[in-house]
Amino acid sequence: MFPLVVFGICAGTLGVIAGWVLLRMIGLINDLAYYGTWSVRMLAPGGVLQHGHPALWTIGVPVGGALLIGLMARYGSEKIRGHGIPEAIEAILLGGARLDLRVAILKPISSAISIGTGGPFGAEGPIIMTGGATASLLAQCFALTNAERKTLLVAGACAGMTAVFGTPVAAVMLAIELLLFELKPRSIIPVSVACITAAIERRYCLTAAPLFPYAGGVTVNPAHALGWIGTGLAAGGCSALLTILVYAAEDGFEKLPIHWMWWPVFGSVLVGIGGILDPAALGVGYPDIARLLAGTLVGTAAIRLVLVKAAIWSAALGSGTSGGVLAPLLIMGGALGAVLAPAMPAAAPGFWAALGMAAMMGGTMRAPLTSTLFAVELTGNHLILLPVLTASMASMAVTVLLMKRSILTEKIARRGHHLTREYSVNPLAVTRVREIMTTAVETLSPGTTVGATIQHFLSPQTRHRAFPVVDAEYHLLGLVSRTDVLSWIRDSIPPEQTLTTMIQNQILVTASPEETADTVAARMLTHHAPRIPVVDAEYLLVGILSRADLLHVHHHAMLAETYRQQFFFRRRRAASPSTYPGRGVPQSATIVPNQKELAGHPNASGRLK
């Protein structure tokens, strides 16, 4: 772990550098494109006014930026398309955590062009991809495993998010909920070190204060709790709608009879028109978040913002341009909260907008803990912890019921890779070999001849594919399998030879009854052994473990998830097709199968057997 911690410090520094460079590139391109000034202040794109209305020429600014991005994606690297997080997940799971130099260079440039020319995106997705790419390049300079490279890629990605938003705890939670796909000290400690390093260094080159300070108080009572839940449910419904809109736009662009390089140009036309309708919808939108939390962006302005932002964001993201999703989700969620505020119990200005931001992020990304901590760190207000947790969980509950996948995993699924983020303890890791091994083992003696052994295997009464060879004291001497017998027949081994001769040079793979099943399963895979004899400390045979025994562990885990039992106040009733005396389940228990889970089960046709 120690070398990874050292690498984590380096990844944290690289993430801060990448964040600093990206934010200044966005500001530079934005001010040049809209104001013609050489600065990095990131002035609002909608501030370009002519007689109180946005200049019509601003429609061409996003179009020019999209054309450059299309060229960079086609002739540079196609991986710069999209908002970055699905690409990072795909690199982690399928690419050995290896990203090339072109992605590390072109992704921040393309994202800066996209956002700087008015694209309705945030900087977090691109910086996650850029920070991950720089850390991946660092890892590829050393001899590391895929798992170690993955850890460093995630460390760089989360450090980049910390650099942009100043949310180290939320960044660590993002790693747990979205990127790592595991929770091990080997991975979580280096990621945490990178985020802590980025949080410390960010104070000297970016800002030390919360990005969007909010000092509003919180009222805790049943009426407000219902409001928290209602805001979360509304945000969950909007999250599902946004995901549908994004991929509907992507499907629409795929039907165009032109190369995908030109798709961002068509999407950017809608962005430019949206900027005319509501200039606040353009760009990264950080001033809009500040206004929502201050309670000054309400009513018709909030409704117009959420509608225009949702339309142009969905179209632009579906066209395959480069940009992030987090800041737009915050803006749309905050605007939704501001719209709902008049119907909610009285609260501090901006409170319902803060809840809407967290709930929209938690529901769309299906990362409620990340969104909760993100809202707390982003505002510097720990009083809102309980309300935003309630709203985020309610929002996720809606999206998991309405949609199969989140906006982050749908793209990966469309590329043919199934991805699940429902983590649980591996049942093999908590099962001992002695609990599942077969103890009544049929054996052979070392004096048995080859001919007798062949006849034994050919007998119709023989049910097993291998038999241990033991001496009179039951010490394990070897293992004879059906494969061995077939090779003896092929090689015409003299039938009078004994098993003592045939197994004298055999290398045995054994297991201990106290080992865990997952350890032995890994050994079986390594040695291509479909079954392993189990011996005690004195090498006495005590059982045998097969692949079927390992599958039975998962069978019991399925029963624990599927079959319901009532132990108290249960009514006596006769056995019916709805009762299932499952393996290892008491016959006296009333078990009601979950019919949804049993759909397609081989024993579920007509009646349960």
Helices and strands as residue ranges (DSSP letters): H 2-35, G 45-47, E 49-50, E 53-54, G 56-59, H 60-75, G 78-80, H 85-94, H 101-116, H 124-139, H 146-165, H 168-174, I 175-179, H 185-205, H 222-254, G 260-262, H 263-277, G 279-281, H 286-294, H 299-318, H 326-340, G 341-343, H 351-365, H 368-379, G 382-384, H 385-402, H 410-414, G 427-430, H 433-436, H 450-458, E 466-470, E 476-481, H 482-491, H 499-502, H 517-526, E 531-535, E 541-546, H 547-562, E 563-566, E 590-593
